[in-house]
Amino acid sequence: MDRNGLLSYLAPQCLALACLVTAIPVGAQNWPVRPVRMVVAFPPGGVADIAARIYSARLSEAWSQPVLIDNRPGANGRSAPNSRHVHSPMATRC
């Protein structure tokens, strides 16, 4: 086997091994460690709000953390994604 063939054979396996080694410590983290805020882009009382409240109850039980519903109607749904940057600078992307 020539050098290029050996490199093309070993490169994917080395990459997979590196991904596995770096992912092992991540599995030990506790998440979520604080209340989770679910942003709904529609006003309260609608179908989206009711569905979000049903899911938040189940997620609260599964995660043992409160899941808060934050209704952000307006701007045809475009204001909700931007609200997390304004109100919580420590928010992480999903």
PDB file of N, CA, C and O in Angstrom:
ATOM      1  N   MET A   1       0.856  -1.172   0.000  1.00  0.00           N
ATOM      2  CA  MET A   1       0.000   0.000   0.000  1.00  0.00           C
ATOM      3  C   MET A   1       0.902   1.234   0.000  1.00  0.00           C
ATOM      4  O   MET A   1       1.829   1.325   0.804  1.00  0.00           O
ATOM      5  N   ASP A   2       0.635   2.177  -0.893  1.00  0.00           N
ATOM      6  CA  ASP A   2       1.465   3.369  -0.956  1.00  0.00           C
ATOM      7  C   ASP A   2       1.059   4.369   0.137  1.00  0.00           C
ATOM      8  O   ASP A   2       0.089   4.155   0.863  1.00  0.00           O
ATOM      9  N   ARG A   3       1.812   5.447   0.235  1.00  0.00           N
ATOM     10  CA  ARG A   3       1.605   6.404   1.323  1.00  0.00           C
ATOM     11  C   ARG A   3       0.255   7.080   1.233  1.00  0.00           C
ATOM     12  O   ARG A   3      -0.404   7.233   2.262  1.00  0.00           O
ATOM     13  N   ASN A   4      -0.194   7.493   0.061  1.00  0.00           N
ATOM     14  CA  ASN A   4      -1.494   8.150  -0.095  1.00  0.00           C
ATOM     15  C   ASN A   4      -2.637   7.202   0.262  1.00  0.00           C
ATOM     16  O   ASN A   4      -3.627   7.617   0.864  1.00  0.00           O
ATOM     17  N   GLY A   5      -2.501   5.950  -0.103  1.00  0.00           N
ATOM     18  CA  GLY A   5      -3.535   4.976   0.235  1.00  0.00           C
ATOM     19  C   GLY A   5      -3.619   4.745   1.733  1.00  0.00           C
ATOM     20  O   GLY A   5      -4.708   4.583   2.284  1.00  0.00           O
ATOM     21  N   LEU A   6      -2.452   4.729   2.397  1.00  0.00           N
ATOM     22  CA  LEU A   6      -2.421   4.545   3.843  1.00  0.00           C
ATOM     23  C   LEU A   6      -3.030   5.749   4.551  1.00  0.00           C
ATOM     24  O   LEU A   6      -3.785   5.583   5.509  1.00  0.00           O
ATOM     25  N   LEU A   7      -2.711   6.968   4.091  1.00  0.00           N
ATOM     26  CA  LEU A   7      -3.275   8.172   4.699  1.00  0.00           C
ATOM     27  C   LEU A   7      -4.785   8.250   4.487  1.00  0.00           C
ATOM     28  O   LEU A   7      -5.520   8.634   5.397  1.00  0.00           O
ATOM     29  N   SER A   8      -5.245   7.893   3.310  1.00  0.00           N
ATOM     30  CA  SER A   8      -6.689   7.946   3.062  1.00  0.00           C
ATOM     31  C   SER A   8      -7.424   6.876   3.859  1.00  0.00           C
ATOM     32  O   SER A   8      -8.620   7.014   4.115  1.00  0.00           O
ATOM     33  N   TYR A   9      -6.736   5.825   4.251  1.00  0.00           N
ATOM     34  CA  TYR A   9      -7.342   4.782   5.069  1.00  0.00           C
ATOM     35  C   TYR A   9      -7.348   5.169   6.547  1.00  0.00           C
ATOM     36  O   TYR A   9      -8.333   4.927   7.245  1.00  0.00           O
ATOM     37  N   LEU A  10      -6.254   5.769   7.030  1.00  0.00           N
ATOM     38  CA  LEU A  10      -6.126   6.082   8.449  1.00  0.00           C
ATOM     39  C   LEU A  10      -6.782   7.398   8.858  1.00  0.00           C
ATOM     40  O   LEU A  10      -7.170   7.545  10.018  1.00  0.00           O
ATOM     41  N   ALA A  11      -6.917   8.347   7.958  1.00  0.00           N
ATOM     42  CA  ALA A  11      -7.450   9.656   8.313  1.00  0.00           C
ATOM     43  C   ALA A  11      -8.868   9.582   8.890  1.00  0.00           C
ATOM     44  O   ALA A  11      -9.109  10.185   9.935  1.00  0.00           O
ATOM     45  N   PRO A  12      -9.822   8.873   8.265  1.00  0.00           N
ATOM     46  CA  PRO A  12     -11.172   8.816   8.861  1.00  0.00           C
ATOM     47  C   PRO A  12     -11.190   8.128  10.225  1.00  0.00           C
ATOM     48  O   PRO A  12     -11.953   8.521  11.107  1.00  0.00           O
ATOM     49  N   GLN A  13     -10.358   7.106  10.401  1.00  0.00           N
ATOM     50  CA  GLN A  13     -10.343   6.412  11.688  1.00  0.00           C
ATOM     51  C   GLN A  13      -9.716   7.275  12.777  1.00  0.00           C
ATOM     52  O   GLN A  13     -10.165   7.239  13.922  1.00  0.00           O
ATOM     53  N   CYS A  14      -8.715   8.028  12.450  1.00  0.00           N
ATOM     54  CA  CYS A  14      -8.116   8.934  13.438  1.00  0.00           C
ATOM     55  C   CYS A  14      -9.090  10.045  13.811  1.00  0.00           C
ATOM     56  O   CYS A  14      -9.164  10.438  14.975  1.00  0.00           O
ATOM     57  N   LEU A  15      -9.829  10.546  12.844  1.00  0.00           N
ATOM     58  CA  LEU A  15     -10.830  11.566  13.120  1.00  0.00           C
ATOM     59  C   LEU A  15     -11.938  11.019  14.011  1.00  0.00           C
ATOM     60  O   LEU A  15     -12.368  11.694  14.946  1.00  0.00           O
ATOM     61  N   ALA A  16     -12.396   9.823  13.735  1.00  0.00           N
ATOM     62  CA  ALA A  16     -13.438   9.209  14.562  1.00  0.00           C
ATOM     63  C   ALA A  16     -12.934   8.975  15.978  1.00  0.00           C
ATOM     64  O   ALA A  16     -13.668   9.203  16.939  1.00  0.00           O
ATOM     65  N   LEU A  17     -11.702   8.527  16.120  1.00  0.00           N
ATOM     66  CA  LEU A  17     -11.122   8.314  17.447  1.00  0.00           C
ATOM     67  C   LEU A  17     -10.994   9.624  18.204  1.00  0.00           C
ATOM     68  O   LEU A  17     -11.268   9.671  19.404  1.00  0.00           O
ATOM     69  N   ALA A  18     -10.585  10.684  17.530  1.00  0.00           N
ATOM     70  CA  ALA A  18     -10.468  11.990  18.176  1.00  0.00           C
ATOM     71  C   ALA A  18     -11.830  12.495  18.638  1.00  0.00           C
ATOM     72  O   ALA A  18     -11.937  13.078  19.717  1.00  0.00           O
ATOM     73  N   CYS A  19     -12.859  12.282  17.845  1.00  0.00           N
ATOM     74  CA  CYS A  19     -14.213  12.699  18.230  1.00  0.00           C
ATOM     75  C   CYS A  19     -14.702  11.923  19.442  1.00  0.00           C
ATOM     76  O   CYS A  19     -15.330  12.496  20.332  1.00  0.00           O
ATOM     77  N   LEU A  20     -14.426  10.645  19.485  1.00  0.00           N
ATOM     78  CA  LEU A  20     -14.851   9.837  20.627  1.00  0.00           C
ATOM     79  C   LEU A  20     -14.119  10.229  21.903  1.00  0.00           C
ATOM     80  O   LEU A  20     -14.724  10.289  22.973  1.00  0.00           O
ATOM     81  N   VAL A  21     -12.845  10.491  21.797  1.00  0.00           N
ATOM     82  CA  VAL A  21     -12.061  10.846  22.982  1.00  0.00           C
ATOM     83  C   VAL A  21     -12.509  12.192  23.543  1.00  0.00           C
ATOM     84  O   VAL A  21     -12.577  12.354  24.761  1.00  0.00           O
ATOM     85  N   THR A  22     -12.811  13.153  22.688  1.00  0.00           N
ATOM     86  CA  THR A  22     -13.237  14.464  23.172  1.00  0.00           C
ATOM     87  C   THR A  22     -14.682  14.459  23.644  1.00  0.00           C
ATOM     88  O   THR A  22     -15.065  15.344  24.409  1.00  0.00           O
ATOM     89  N   ALA A  23     -15.494  13.511  23.226  1.00  0.00           N
ATOM     90  CA  ALA A  23     -16.898  13.474  23.626  1.00  0.00           C
ATOM     91  C   ALA A  23     -17.115  12.784  24.961  1.00  0.00           C
ATOM     92  O   ALA A  23     -18.184  12.939  25.551  1.00  0.00           O
ATOM     93  N   ILE A  24     -16.162  12.042  25.451  1.00  0.00           N
ATOM     94  CA  ILE A  24     -16.328  11.308  26.709  1.00  0.00           C
ATOM     95  C   ILE A  24     -16.549  12.249  27.900  1.00  0.00           C
ATOM     96  O   ILE A  24     -17.462  11.984  28.681  1.00  0.00           O
ATOM     97  N   PRO A  25     -15.774  13.336  28.095  1.00  0.00           N
ATOM     98  CA  PRO A  25     -16.032  14.215  29.239  1.00  0.00           C
ATOM     99  C   PRO A  25     -17.368  14.947  29.151  1.00  0.00           C
ATOM    100  O   PRO A  25     -17.930  15.309  30.185  1.00  0.00           O
ATOM    101  N   VAL A  26     -17.881  15.169  27.969  1.00  0.00           N
ATOM    102  CA  VAL A  26     -19.138  15.882  27.799  1.00  0.00           C
ATOM    103  C   VAL A  26     -20.296  15.088  28.374  1.00  0.00           C
ATOM    104  O   VAL A  26     -21.255  15.683  28.865  1.00  0.00           O
ATOM    105  N   GLY A  27     -20.241  13.791  28.329  1.00  0.00           N
ATOM    106  CA  GLY A  27     -21.327  12.965  28.835  1.00  0.00           C
ATOM    107  C   GLY A  27     -21.512  13.074  30.337  1.00  0.00           C
ATOM    108  O   GLY A  27     -22.575  12.719  30.846  1.00  0.00           O
ATOM    109  N   ALA A  28     -20.511  13.553  31.065  1.00  0.00           N
ATOM    110  CA  ALA A  28     -20.595  13.631  32.514  1.00  0.00           C
ATOM    111  C   ALA A  28     -21.210  14.939  32.997  1.00  0.00           C
ATOM    112  O   ALA A  28     -21.444  15.082  34.198  1.00  0.00           O
ATOM    113  N   GLN A  29     -21.481  15.892  32.123  1.00  0.00           N
ATOM    114  CA  GLN A  29     -22.024  17.175  32.535  1.00  0.00           C
ATOM    115  C   GLN A  29     -23.498  17.053  32.884  1.00  0.00           C
ATOM    116  O   GLN A  29     -24.241  16.312  32.240  1.00  0.00           O
ATOM    117  N   ASN A  30     -23.914  17.785  33.907  1.00  0.00           N
ATOM    118  CA  ASN A  30     -25.325  17.854  34.263  1.00  0.00           C
ATOM    119  C   ASN A  30     -25.974  18.984  33.479  1.00  0.00           C
ATOM    120  O   ASN A  30     -25.523  20.128  33.538  1.00  0.00           O
ATOM    121  N   TRP A  31     -27.021  18.667  32.754  1.00  0.00           N
ATOM    122  CA  TRP A  31     -27.739  19.669  31.989  1.00  0.00           C
ATOM    123  C   TRP A  31     -29.204  19.414  32.138  1.00  0.00           C
ATOM    124  O   TRP A  31     -29.577  18.240  32.123  1.00  0.00           O
ATOM    125  N   PRO A  32     -30.045  20.336  32.275  1.00  0.00           N
ATOM    126  CA  PRO A  32     -29.800  21.758  32.529  1.00  0.00           C
ATOM    127  C   PRO A  32     -29.546  22.018  34.004  1.00  0.00           C
ATOM    128  O   PRO A  32     -30.081  21.318  34.864  1.00  0.00           O
ATOM    129  N   VAL A  33     -28.749  22.998  34.291  1.00  0.00           N
ATOM    130  CA  VAL A  33     -28.416  23.324  35.673  1.00  0.00           C
ATOM    131  C   VAL A  33     -29.220  24.511  36.185  1.00  0.00           C
ATOM    132  O   VAL A  33     -29.124  24.852  37.364  1.00  0.00           O
ATOM    133  N   ARG A  34     -30.007  25.145  35.329  1.00  0.00           N
ATOM    134  CA  ARG A  34     -30.858  26.271  35.718  1.00  0.00           C
ATOM    135  C   ARG A  34     -32.165  26.177  34.947  1.00  0.00           C
ATOM    136  O   ARG A  34     -32.268  25.383  34.012  1.00  0.00           O
ATOM    137  N   PRO A  35     -33.157  26.961  35.313  1.00  0.00           N
ATOM    138  CA  PRO A  35     -34.444  26.878  34.611  1.00  0.00           C
ATOM    139  C   PRO A  35     -34.304  27.130  33.109  1.00  0.00           C
ATOM    140  O   PRO A  35     -33.497  27.950  32.671  1.00  0.00           O
ATOM    141  N   VAL A  36     -35.103  26.410  32.341  1.00  0.00           N
ATOM    142  CA  VAL A  36     -35.078  26.514  30.885  1.00  0.00           C
ATOM    143  C   VAL A  36     -36.214  27.431  30.457  1.00  0.00           C
ATOM    144  O   VAL A  36     -37.332  27.310  30.958  1.00  0.00           O
ATOM    145  N   ARG A  37     -35.939  28.345  29.538  1.00  0.00           N
ATOM    146  CA  ARG A  37     -36.968  29.262  29.054  1.00  0.00           C
ATOM    147  C   ARG A  37     -37.331  28.880  27.623  1.00  0.00           C
ATOM    148  O   ARG A  37     -36.480  28.892  26.734  1.00  0.00           O
ATOM    149  N   MET A  38     -38.594  28.543  27.408  1.00  0.00           N
ATOM    150  CA  MET A  38     -39.084  28.201  26.077  1.00  0.00           C
ATOM    151  C   MET A  38     -39.806  29.424  25.511  1.00  0.00           C
ATOM    152  O   MET A  38     -40.805  29.875  26.071  1.00  0.00           O
ATOM    153  N   VAL A  39     -39.298  29.955  24.403  1.00  0.00           N
ATOM    154  CA  VAL A  39     -39.873  31.142  23.785  1.00  0.00           C
ATOM    155  C   VAL A  39     -40.888  30.707  22.731  1.00  0.00           C
ATOM    156  O   VAL A  39     -40.564  29.951  21.814  1.00  0.00           O
ATOM    157  N   VAL A  40     -42.124  31.196  22.877  1.00  0.00           N
ATOM    158  CA  VAL A  40     -43.205  30.897  21.939  1.00  0.00           C
ATOM    159  C   VAL A  40     -43.506  32.185  21.178  1.00  0.00           C
ATOM    160  O   VAL A  40     -43.697  33.232  21.796  1.00  0.00           O
ATOM    161  N   ALA A  41     -43.550  32.126  19.867  1.00  0.00           N
ATOM    162  CA  ALA A  41     -43.705  33.310  19.032  1.00  0.00           C
ATOM    163  C   ALA A  41     -45.157  33.707  18.809  1.00  0.00           C
ATOM    164  O   ALA A  41     -45.449  34.472  17.890  1.00  0.00           O
ATOM    165  N   PHE A  42     -46.064  33.206  19.624  1.00  0.00           N
ATOM    166  CA  PHE A  42     -47.484  33.497  19.456  1.00  0.00           C
ATOM    167  C   PHE A  42     -48.075  33.927  20.787  1.00  0.00           C
ATOM    168  O   PHE A  42     -47.502  33.633  21.836  1.00  0.00           O
ATOM    169  N   PRO A  43     -49.232  34.630  20.768  1.00  0.00           N
ATOM    170  CA  PRO A  43     -49.816  35.112  22.014  1.00  0.00           C
ATOM    171  C   PRO A  43     -50.330  33.978  22.898  1.00  0.00           C
ATOM    172  O   PRO A  43     -50.588  32.876  22.414  1.00  0.00           O
ATOM    173  N   PRO A  44     -50.479  34.253  24.201  1.00  0.00           N
ATOM    174  CA  PRO A  44     -50.967  33.210  25.110  1.00  0.00           C
ATOM    175  C   PRO A  44     -52.409  32.830  24.802  1.00  0.00           C
ATOM    176  O   PRO A  44     -53.202  33.662  24.361  1.00  0.00           O
ATOM    177  N   GLY A  45     -52.736  31.572  25.038  1.00  0.00           N
ATOM    178  CA  GLY A  45     -54.092  31.081  24.833  1.00  0.00           C
ATOM    179  C   GLY A  45     -54.302  30.396  23.504  1.00  0.00           C
ATOM    180  O   GLY A  45     -55.349  29.783  23.292  1.00  0.00           O
ATOM    181  N   GLY A  46     -53.348  30.479  22.607  1.00  0.00           N
ATOM    182  CA  GLY A  46     -53.487  29.848  21.300  1.00  0.00           C
ATOM    183  C   GLY A  46     -53.009  28.406  21.321  1.00  0.00           C
ATOM    184  O   GLY A  46     -52.596  27.878  22.354  1.00  0.00           O
ATOM    185  N   VAL A  47     -53.078  27.790  20.156  1.00  0.00           N
ATOM    186  CA  VAL A  47     -52.682  26.390  20.038  1.00  0.00           C
ATOM    187  C   VAL A  47     -51.196  26.214  20.341  1.00  0.00           C
ATOM    188  O   VAL A  47     -50.816  25.252  21.008  1.00  0.00           O
ATOM    189  N   ALA A  48     -50.354  27.122  19.863  1.00  0.00           N
ATOM    190  CA  ALA A  48     -48.916  27.008  20.108  1.00  0.00           C
ATOM    191  C   ALA A  48     -48.607  27.143  21.602  1.00  0.00           C
ATOM    192  O   ALA A  48     -47.737  26.447  22.124  1.00  0.00           O
ATOM    193  N   ASP A  49     -49.314  28.030  22.276  1.00  0.00           N
ATOM    194  CA  ASP A  49     -49.100  28.213  23.709  1.00  0.00           C
ATOM    195  C   ASP A  49     -49.532  26.974  24.497  1.00  0.00           C
ATOM    196  O   ASP A  49     -48.836  26.545  25.417  1.00  0.00           O
ATOM    197  N   ILE A  50     -50.662  26.413  24.138  1.00  0.00           N
ATOM    198  CA  ILE A  50     -51.155  25.211  24.824  1.00  0.00           C
ATOM    199  C   ILE A  50     -50.192  24.043  24.609  1.00  0.00           C
ATOM    200  O   ILE A  50     -49.878  23.313  25.550  1.00  0.00           O
ATOM    201  N   ALA A  51     -49.725  23.869  23.377  1.00  0.00           N
ATOM    202  CA  ALA A  51     -48.772  22.789  23.091  1.00  0.00           C
ATOM    203  C   ALA A  51     -47.463  23.003  23.851  1.00  0.00           C
ATOM    204  O   ALA A  51     -46.883  22.049  24.370  1.00  0.00           O
ATOM    205  N   ALA A  52     -47.000  24.242  23.917  1.00  0.00           N
ATOM    206  CA  ALA A  52     -45.763  24.532  24.640  1.00  0.00           C
ATOM    207  C   ALA A  52     -45.921  24.232  26.122  1.00  0.00           C
ATOM    208  O   ALA A  52     -44.984  23.746  26.755  1.00  0.00           O
ATOM    209  N   ARG A  53     -47.079  24.511  26.681  1.00  0.00           N
ATOM    210  CA  ARG A  53     -47.304  24.244  28.104  1.00  0.00           C
ATOM    211  C   ARG A  53     -47.382  22.741  28.383  1.00  0.00           C
ATOM    212  O   ARG A  53     -46.931  22.277  29.431  1.00  0.00           O
ATOM    213  N   ILE A  54     -47.946  21.993  27.457  1.00  0.00           N
ATOM    214  CA  ILE A  54     -47.988  20.533  27.619  1.00  0.00           C
ATOM    215  C   ILE A  54     -46.567  19.966  27.581  1.00  0.00           C
ATOM    216  O   ILE A  54     -46.189  19.152  28.423  1.00  0.00           O
ATOM    217  N   TYR A  55     -45.786  20.410  26.586  1.00  0.00           N
ATOM    218  CA  TYR A  55     -44.402  19.929  26.483  1.00  0.00           C
ATOM    219  C   TYR A  55     -43.553  20.385  27.665  1.00  0.00           C
ATOM    220  O   TYR A  55     -42.693  19.644  28.141  1.00  0.00           O
ATOM    221  N   SER A  56     -43.798  21.610  28.136  1.00  0.00           N
ATOM    222  CA  SER A  56     -42.979  22.104  29.252  1.00  0.00           C
ATOM    223  C   SER A  56     -43.225  21.300  30.515  1.00  0.00           C
ATOM    224  O   SER A  56     -42.300  21.088  31.298  1.00  0.00           O
ATOM    225  N   ALA A  57     -44.459  20.848  30.728  1.00  0.00           N
ATOM    226  CA  ALA A  57     -44.739  20.020  31.905  1.00  0.00           C
ATOM    227  C   ALA A  57     -43.976  18.695  31.827  1.00  0.00           C
ATOM    228  O   ALA A  57     -43.413  18.237  32.821  1.00  0.00           O
ATOM    229  N   ARG A  58     -43.962  18.096  30.656  1.00  0.00           N
ATOM    230  CA  ARG A  58     -43.239  16.824  30.491  1.00  0.00           C
ATOM    231  C   ARG A  58     -41.728  17.010  30.590  1.00  0.00           C
ATOM    232  O   ARG A  58     -41.028  16.184  31.176  1.00  0.00           O
ATOM    233  N   LEU A  59     -41.234  18.099  30.013  1.00  0.00           N
ATOM    234  CA  LEU A  59     -39.797  18.361  30.090  1.00  0.00           C
ATOM    235  C   LEU A  59     -39.369  18.670  31.520  1.00  0.00           C
ATOM    236  O   LEU A  59     -38.283  18.270  31.939  1.00  0.00           O
ATOM    237  N   SER A  60     -40.208  19.373  32.271  1.00  0.00           N
ATOM    238  CA  SER A  60     -39.890  19.667  33.669  1.00  0.00           C
ATOM    239  C   SER A  60     -39.747  18.392  34.483  1.00  0.00           C
ATOM    240  O   SER A  60     -38.858  18.285  35.328  1.00  0.00           O
ATOM    241  N   GLU A  61     -40.616  17.432  34.230  1.00  0.00           N
ATOM    242  CA  GLU A  61     -40.524  16.151  34.932  1.00  0.00           C
ATOM    243  C   GLU A  61     -39.270  15.380  34.521  1.00  0.00           C
ATOM    244  O   GLU A  61     -38.590  14.793  35.363  1.00  0.00           O
ATOM    245  N   ALA A  62     -38.976  15.386  33.237  1.00  0.00           N
ATOM    246  CA  ALA A  62     -37.832  14.618  32.746  1.00  0.00           C
ATOM    247  C   ALA A  62     -36.503  15.223  33.184  1.00  0.00           C
ATOM    248  O   ALA A  62     -35.569  14.488  33.505  1.00  0.00           O
ATOM    249  N   TRP A  63     -36.404  16.546  33.204  1.00  0.00           N
ATOM    250  CA  TRP A  63     -35.151  17.218  33.512  1.00  0.00           C
ATOM    251  C   TRP A  63     -35.015  17.598  34.979  1.00  0.00           C
ATOM    252  O   TRP A  63     -33.923  17.954  35.424  1.00  0.00           O
ATOM    253  N   SER A  64     -36.092  17.531  35.729  1.00  0.00           N
ATOM    254  CA  SER A  64     -36.119  17.977  37.133  1.00  0.00           C
ATOM    255  C   SER A  64     -35.712  19.442  37.256  1.00  0.00           C
ATOM    256  O   SER A  64     -35.080  19.844  38.233  1.00  0.00           O
ATOM    257  N   GLN A  65     -36.077  20.217  36.270  1.00  0.00           N
ATOM    258  CA  GLN A  65     -35.846  21.659  36.254  1.00  0.00           C
ATOM    259  C   GLN A  65     -37.103  22.336  35.733  1.00  0.00           C
ATOM    260  O   GLN A  65     -37.781  21.773  34.875  1.00  0.00           O
ATOM    261  N   PRO A  66     -37.435  23.521  36.221  1.00  0.00           N
ATOM    262  CA  PRO A  66     -38.611  24.205  35.692  1.00  0.00           C
ATOM    263  C   PRO A  66     -38.382  24.671  34.249  1.00  0.00           C
ATOM    264  O   PRO A  66     -37.297  25.134  33.896  1.00  0.00           O
ATOM    265  N   VAL A  67     -39.416  24.541  33.437  1.00  0.00           N
ATOM    266  CA  VAL A  67     -39.388  25.040  32.063  1.00  0.00           C
ATOM    267  C   VAL A  67     -40.394  26.183  32.003  1.00  0.00           C
ATOM    268  O   VAL A  67     -41.592  25.972  32.190  1.00  0.00           O
ATOM    269  N   LEU A  68     -39.908  27.389  31.743  1.00  0.00           N
ATOM    270  CA  LEU A  68     -40.728  28.581  31.740  1.00  0.00           C
ATOM    271  C   LEU A  68     -41.170  28.903  30.322  1.00  0.00           C
ATOM    272  O   LEU A  68     -40.371  28.829  29.388  1.00  0.00           O
ATOM    273  N   ILE A  69     -42.436  29.259  30.157  1.00  0.00           N
ATOM    274  CA  ILE A  69     -42.968  29.636  28.851  1.00  0.00           C
ATOM    275  C   ILE A  69     -42.913  31.155  28.742  1.00  0.00           C
ATOM    276  O   ILE A  69     -43.429  31.863  29.606  1.00  0.00           O
ATOM    277  N   ASP A  70     -42.294  31.646  27.691  1.00  0.00           N
ATOM    278  CA  ASP A  70     -42.180  33.084  27.446  1.00  0.00           C
ATOM    279  C   ASP A  70     -42.831  33.386  26.098  1.00  0.00           C
ATOM    280  O   ASP A  70     -42.257  33.093  25.049  1.00  0.00           O
ATOM    281  N   ASN A  71     -44.028  33.971  26.126  1.00  0.00           N
ATOM    282  CA  ASN A  71     -44.740  34.300  24.887  1.00  0.00           C
ATOM    283  C   ASN A  71     -44.242  35.634  24.361  1.00  0.00           C
ATOM    284  O   ASN A  71     -44.258  36.637  25.074  1.00  0.00           O
ATOM    285  N   ARG A  72     -43.801  35.642  23.118  1.00  0.00           N
ATOM    286  CA  ARG A  72     -43.280  36.840  22.458  1.00  0.00           C
ATOM    287  C   ARG A  72     -43.985  37.045  21.119  1.00  0.00           C
ATOM    288  O   ARG A  72     -43.382  36.825  20.068  1.00  0.00           O
ATOM    289  N   PRO A  73     -45.254  37.463  21.138  1.00  0.00           N
ATOM    290  CA  PRO A  73     -45.936  37.690  19.869  1.00  0.00           C
ATOM    291  C   PRO A  73     -45.453  38.984  19.219  1.00  0.00           C
ATOM    292  O   PRO A  73     -44.857  39.840  19.873  1.00  0.00           O
ATOM    293  N   GLY A  74     -45.715  39.105  17.952  1.00  0.00           N
ATOM    294  CA  GLY A  74     -45.387  40.331  17.242  1.00  0.00           C
ATOM    295  C   GLY A  74     -44.370  40.107  16.142  1.00  0.00           C
ATOM    296  O   GLY A  74     -43.612  39.138  16.155  1.00  0.00           O
ATOM    297  N   ALA A  75     -44.374  41.032  15.184  1.00  0.00           N
ATOM    298  CA  ALA A  75     -43.447  41.035  14.055  1.00  0.00           C
ATOM    299  C   ALA A  75     -43.531  39.746  13.257  1.00  0.00           C
ATOM    300  O   ALA A  75     -42.538  39.280  12.698  1.00  0.00           O
ATOM    301  N   ASN A  76     -44.710  39.183  13.211  1.00  0.00           N
ATOM    302  CA  ASN A  76     -44.978  37.976  12.435  1.00  0.00           C
ATOM    303  C   ASN A  76     -44.063  36.816  12.853  1.00  0.00           C
ATOM    304  O   ASN A  76     -43.626  36.027  12.015  1.00  0.00           O
ATOM    305  N   GLY A  77     -43.780  36.723  14.158  1.00  0.00           N
ATOM    306  CA  GLY A  77     -42.967  35.633  14.681  1.00  0.00           C
ATOM    307  C   GLY A  77     -41.484  35.887  14.669  1.00  0.00           C
ATOM    308  O   GLY A  77     -40.723  35.043  15.142  1.00  0.00           O
ATOM    309  N   ARG A  78     -41.032  37.024  14.145  1.00  0.00           N
ATOM    310  CA  ARG A  78     -39.597  37.287  14.046  1.00  0.00           C
ATOM    311  C   ARG A  78     -39.006  37.885  15.314  1.00  0.00           C
ATOM    312  O   ARG A  78     -37.783  37.933  15.452  1.00  0.00           O
ATOM    313  N   SER A  79     -39.836  38.341  16.240  1.00  0.00           N
ATOM    314  CA  SER A  79     -39.296  38.954  17.455  1.00  0.00           C
ATOM    315  C   SER A  79     -38.911  37.914  18.494  1.00  0.00           C
ATOM    316  O   SER A  79     -38.071  38.193  19.349  1.00  0.00           O
ATOM    317  N   ALA A  80     -39.492  36.737  18.450  1.00  0.00           N
ATOM    318  CA  ALA A  80     -39.213  35.711  19.463  1.00  0.00           C
ATOM    319  C   ALA A  80     -37.769  35.231  19.443  1.00  0.00           C
ATOM    320  O   ALA A  80     -37.158  35.171  20.511  1.00  0.00           O
ATOM    321  N   PRO A  81     -37.185  34.887  18.303  1.00  0.00           N
ATOM    322  CA  PRO A  81     -35.796  34.413  18.336  1.00  0.00           C
ATOM    323  C   PRO A  81     -34.811  35.484  18.800  1.00  0.00           C
ATOM    324  O   PRO A  81     -33.785  35.165  19.402  1.00  0.00           O
ATOM    325  N   ASN A  82     -35.113  36.730  18.528  1.00  0.00           N
ATOM    326  CA  ASN A  82     -34.204  37.803  18.921  1.00  0.00           C
ATOM    327  C   ASN A  82     -34.328  38.152  20.394  1.00  0.00           C
ATOM    328  O   ASN A  82     -33.425  38.786  20.941  1.00  0.00           O
ATOM    329  N   SER A  83     -35.407  37.765  21.057  1.00  0.00           N
ATOM    330  CA  SER A  83     -35.619  38.153  22.447  1.00  0.00           C
ATOM    331  C   SER A  83     -34.641  37.477  23.394  1.00  0.00           C
ATOM    332  O   SER A  83     -34.340  38.041  24.446  1.00  0.00           O
ATOM    333  N   ARG A  84     -34.143  36.322  23.077  1.00  0.00           N
ATOM    334  CA  ARG A  84     -33.235  35.646  24.001  1.00  0.00           C
ATOM    335  C   ARG A  84     -31.891  36.356  24.064  1.00  0.00           C
ATOM    336  O   ARG A  84     -31.208  36.273  25.085  1.00  0.00           O
ATOM    337  N   HIS A  85     -31.491  37.049  23.006  1.00  0.00           N
ATOM    338  CA  HIS A  85     -30.234  37.777  23.027  1.00  0.00           C
ATOM    339  C   HIS A  85     -30.349  39.042  23.875  1.00  0.00           C
ATOM    340  O   HIS A  85     -29.378  39.464  24.504  1.00  0.00           O
ATOM    341  N   VAL A  86     -31.525  39.639  23.891  1.00  0.00           N
ATOM    342  CA  VAL A  86     -31.729  40.872  24.627  1.00  0.00           C
ATOM    343  C   VAL A  86     -31.847  40.593  26.121  1.00  0.00           C
ATOM    344  O   VAL A  86     -31.270  41.322  26.928  1.00  0.00           O
ATOM    345  N   HIS A  87     -32.576  39.560  26.499  1.00  0.00           N
ATOM    346  CA  HIS A  87     -32.886  39.319  27.901  1.00  0.00           C
ATOM    347  C   HIS A  87     -31.898  38.418  28.616  1.00  0.00           C
ATOM    348  O   HIS A  87     -31.723  38.548  29.828  1.00  0.00           O
ATOM    349  N   SER A  88     -31.263  37.531  27.922  1.00  0.00           N
ATOM    350  CA  SER A  88     -30.338  36.628  28.604  1.00  0.00           C
ATOM    351  C   SER A  88     -29.055  36.476  27.773  1.00  0.00           C
ATOM    352  O   SER A  88     -29.004  35.668  26.847  1.00  0.00           O
ATOM    353  N   PRO A  89     -28.034  37.250  28.108  1.00  0.00           N
ATOM    354  CA  PRO A  89     -26.801  37.177  27.320  1.00  0.00           C
ATOM    355  C   PRO A  89     -26.067  35.856  27.464  1.00  0.00           C
ATOM    356  O   PRO A  89     -25.195  35.553  26.649  1.00  0.00           O
ATOM    357  N   MET A  90     -26.394  35.050  28.487  1.00  0.00           N
ATOM    358  CA  MET A  90     -25.723  33.777  28.685  1.00  0.00           C
ATOM    359  C   MET A  90     -26.439  32.626  27.975  1.00  0.00           C
ATOM    360  O   MET A  90     -26.051  31.468  28.129  1.00  0.00           O
ATOM    361  N   ALA A  91     -27.479  32.938  27.200  1.00  0.00           N
ATOM    362  CA  ALA A  91     -28.239  31.881  26.520  1.00  0.00           C
ATOM    363  C   ALA A  91     -27.354  31.180  25.503  1.00  0.00           C
ATOM    364  O   ALA A  91     -26.494  31.797  24.874  1.00  0.00           O
ATOM    365  N   THR A  92     -27.577  29.898  25.356  1.00  0.00           N
ATOM    366  CA  THR A  92     -26.827  29.116  24.378  1.00  0.00           C
ATOM    367  C   THR A  92     -27.725  28.744  23.222  1.00  0.00           C
ATOM    368  O   THR A  92     -28.945  28.673  23.370  1.00  0.00           O
ATOM    369  N   ARG A  93     -27.132  28.511  22.087  1.00  0.00           N
ATOM    370  CA  ARG A  93     -27.917  28.123  20.927  1.00  0.00           C
ATOM    371  C   ARG A  93     -28.333  26.687  21.016  1.00  0.00           C
ATOM    372  O   ARG A  93     -27.626  25.850  21.577  1.00  0.00           O
ATOM    373  N   CYS A  94     -29.501  26.402  20.453  1.00  0.00           N
ATOM    374  CA  CYS A  94     -30.032  25.040  20.459  1.00  0.00           C
ATOM    375  C   CYS A  94     -29.703  24.355  19.165  1.00  0.00           C
ATOM    376  O   CYS A  94     -30.065  23.194  18.972  1.00  0.00           O
TER     377      CYS A  94
END
